Amino acid sequence: MPTVKFVLDGQPVSVDVPADTPLLYVLRNELGLANPHFGCGLAQCGACTVHLNGAALRSCVAPVSACEGQRITTLQGLGTPEHPHPLQQAWVDEQVPQCGYCINGWIMTAAALLASTPRATDAQLREGLAGLKCRCGTHQSILRAIKRAQARMLA
Amino acid sequence: MSALSRRVFLQASGALVVVVAAGQASIAAAPGAAVADLPAVPDPTQLDAWLAILPDGSVQAFFGKIDMGHGLEVAIAQIVAEELDVALASVSLVMGDSARTCNQGGASGSYGVSHGGRPLRNAAAEARRVLLAAAAVQLQVPVTELTVRDGVVSVTAQPARQLSYAQLIGGRSFNTRVEWNKAVGNLMDVKGQATPKSRDQYRLVGQSLQRRDLQGKVFGTLPFITDVKVEGMWHARMIRPPHAGGHVQSIDTASIAAWPQAQVVHQQDMLAVVAPGEWMAVQAARALQVQWSADGTRWPGHDGLHAALRAAPVLRREEPLRRGDVDAAFAGAARIIEAQYEWPLQSHASMGPGCAIADVRDGRATIWTGSQKPHSVRDGAAKLLGLAPEAVRSIWVMAPGSYGRNDAGDVALDAAWLSQRLGKPVRVQYMRHDATAWDPKGPACVHRGRAALDASGKVLALDFTTRGLSRVDAQFHEADPRDTLAGQALGMPSNADLGLGIPGESYDFAAKRLAWEVVAPLQARYSPLRTSHLRDPLGPEVHFGSEQFIDELAVATGHDPVAFRLQHVTAVRDKAVIEAVAKAAGWQPRSTPRGRKGRDGLLRGWGIAYAQRNDTVVAVIAEVTVDPATGRVRVPHVSVAHDCGLVVNPQGLRQTIEGNVLHGLSRVLFEQVQFDSETVHSVDWASYPILEMADAPQHIEVVMIDPTAAAPSGAGEPTIRSVPAAVANAFFDATGKRLRRAPFTPERVKNTLAQQSSKRNTR
C-alpha cells in the first residue's frame, strides 16, 4: 500500500492506504477526526468540505493520493475556542447550528470565499454558497453569521 | 443455520405472540444475563430517576427525550435550574439513554418543552423541597426562613448560616418517591409534594440563554453518531432491491473477491456486505453482483400517483369534524365552489444518511443510535434479537438531523441484527441512495374542497376531504421490528396502520365536514415508498389544500383574505395571530389578485395562511415573486405570528421558527420523490433537490405572542404547517392563477401561467 504524506491542520501526517481512498475516509478513520462528515459521497452537499492549500475541497470525492505534499485544513484547524476563526465566532454569536452536521460545508466554503472575495455582496455570497445543503433550514442565521464575520474581518 | 438466526426465522414467520415468547425464552437461557446484572431501567417513581446532585453540587438531569437541534437541551436545563435555584451552568442533561432516562417518547410532536419539560420541572421543584427540608433540620430553622441561591441554602436573616446542595446531598441519592401518572412516552409525568414556581417568579425561564452544544459543533469536536467507534467494530453497507418488489435470487460472492476480508451476510431479503474497513465495505458493496427476482409489484409513478390515489378503494375514512347538515346545505346552495389539490411523496432526506453502531454479544446488546426515539430502538431491537428489553441498552448520540421517522430507525435494527449474526460490533452507515430512496416518505395526498354559498355569497357549508397514503404505513417509531426494513427484509409482515388527519382551525361556517381517507400503500412490504411521519405529519400536506381553499372562498365571495379569516375564525388566539401577522407584514387589503409585473420583470404577490397545532397557533404571510420567463418562484419575505404559550428561550424559538419556514419553503417549492412503475429515481441531492441559499428569503419577521399566560405548547412543527399554503396563496395574488399541485417547479409554474384561466369549477 502506498504511503501518502501531507500536512493536516499544520501537522505532517503519513498514511498507508489504497491510493484511491477518498480523503474523507482517511481523515475520519485513519486520522481519527470527528469531522468532516459524510453527507452524500457525491460532492453534492458540502458536509465533508476541507481546504486544500486554502481552497474549499469536497473530501468525499478527492482521492487521498491527490493530497501528497499538500496542505489540508479542516474545521478543527481553521480555529480553536481560544483562537476562533471569525466565522466560527460568528456562528456562536448568531447561535447558528441546529443539528450542526452541515457546518463544515458552510464555514469552510465561506472562509475560502471571504478570503478570495472579502467584500462579497449578498448576491455573491448566495451564489458562492450554491450546492451546500442544510436540512434544518438555518440559512437565515448562516447569512447573518457570515455577514457579521465579514464586517469584523474588514474592520 | 445458527441458533440465533433460527430464532429470527421463527420470529419472521410467526405471529407477534411467538416473537414475545421467543424473546422471553432466550433471555432466561442466555448466559451471563441474570436479571440482577442487566442494565438498570430507571424507575419513574423515584426522584433519583430524574435528577442527581453530584458531589460537587452540580446537577444532572435525566431527560427521556433528545435535542435533535432546536436547542431543547438548554430550554430543559433552564427549567431545571429555575426550579432548583441553581445556575444554568451547573445543570447538565443526560438525554435519550435507555438505561439512564425514562421513556418519555423521544423527540415527538413538538412536545419537547410542553410535555418533556413537565416531569423535569416537577422533579426539580420536588428536589428543591426535599433539600430545603433537610437544610431546615440541619440549620434548625423553619423552611420559611430559608433562601436558596445558586444551590446554596441560607438562613434569610443570617446569610452566613448556610449549606450547599453539595453538602446536603452531593453524590447521594434522594431516595424519595414521586407520583408517576403511569403514562409512558409524551404524557409521562411525575408529581411531588412541591408546587413549581409561578411565572412571576421566573428569572431563567424566558431568557435567551445560549445553547451549550455550539462550541463542539463549530470547532468540530462534538461527536456525532457517525463518530462513535467501538473497539473491534466492522463496517457494513446494506444492499437493497433496485426495483419494486425485488427479492434476492442469487448472490455472486466471487464478485467481491478483490476484497478478501469482506463478507456477505444474507438471510431472505436482508443483504449486507461487511468488512473490517469502511472504504473496503463501501467498495465491496458497490461491486457485489446480485440477481433479483421481481414479484410483479408495479407503482403508479409520480405522475400517475394522484390519479391512482383517487381511484384506489378507501380503507379507512374518518370525519374528525362534522357540524350541521352539510348535504342539505349543498342541496339548497345557490352556488357551489369546488377545487382539488395534490401533494407529492416527500423524503426526509436527512443531512447525513442513517448510522448506528451495535454491539450484541453474550445475550446483551448496546446500540448507539441517532434515532429520535432511542427507547423505541431498545424495544424494537430487543424483539428482533430475541432479548428482553432490559438486556438492550440504546444510547442516543447527536445525529445528522431528524424531523420524524427517518432512516435512523431502520439503520439501528440493521446494525443490531448484523452484530448478532457476526458476534462482533458492527457500524452501519447508509449511503446517500439508501437514505433518499429508502427512508420512510411523507404521505402523498389529494384534497377536495367544496363550499355551498347562498345567493348573497354567504358560505353555508364547507366540505373538505383529503385522501392519501397512511401516515403510519411504517409506524412513527421502531419499537416493533415489523415497522423497519430489517424486520420486513427478514420476512415479517408489515405492521401498517391506517391514519391521516386534518389540520385544526376555528372557521365558523354553519355546516362543516372535515374528513380524511386512507388508501392502501403502493407496496405492501419492504418498500422504499412506505410512508410515515415527516415533520408535522400531514400538516403541510393537507393544509396546502385546506387553507388554499379558504383563500379561494374569500376571493370567490369578494373578500380580502385576511378580513375573511378574521370574520370567520372564532378562537381568540387565532384572531390574534392573524391580526399580528397582517400588521407585521403591512398587509394591504385586496379582494382580487394584486399581482402586477414590477420593473424587475417579476410578478409579486402576498398570501396568508393560518393553522392551529395542538395548543399552538401560527399565522404566516409570504411575499413571493414569480419570474414568468423562467417559472422560478422565490419568497423574499416571510412574516410569522406565533403563539405557543410560555416562551422558555426566545432566541431558540426564533431560530426554530426560521427553520420551519425554510423547510416549508423547500417542501412546497422543490421537493417530490420521483419514481416510475418500478424504480425510485430520487436517490441523491441532484435527483431530490431541496432549497439552497439562493432561494432563502431576504428576511423572516417573527412576532411572538404570549398574551395568554398559557403553558408552553410546542414550536418544532407548527410553523411549517402554514408555509406551503401561504406561498400558494401568494402565488395566486401574484399571478391570478391557482397552482394546486406541489411542488411549484419552474415547468409547472410556466404551464400554469400559460393556461387561460384558473381551473376552479364554479356553477
Interface residues (C-beta under 8 A of the other chain):
Chain A: V17 P18 T21 P22 Y25 R28 N29 L33 A34 N35 P36 H37 F38 G39 C40 G41 L42 Q44 C45 A47 T74 L75 Q76 G79 T80 P81 P84 Q88 W91 V92 Q95 V96 P97 Q98 C99 G100 Y101 C102 I103 N104 I107 L125 R126 E127 L129 A130 G131 L132 K133 C134 R135 C136 G137 T138 H139 Q140 S141 I142 L143
Chain B: M68 G69 H70 G71 Q210 R211 D213 L214 Q215 K217 V218 F219 G220 T221 L222 P223 F224 T226 D227 G277 E278 W279 V282 A349 S350 M351 G352 P353 M398 A399 P400 G401 S402 Y403 Q429 M431 R432 Q651 G652 Q655 E658 G659 N660 V661 L662 H663 S666 D684 W685 A686 I690 L691 E692 M693 A694 A696 P697 H699 I700
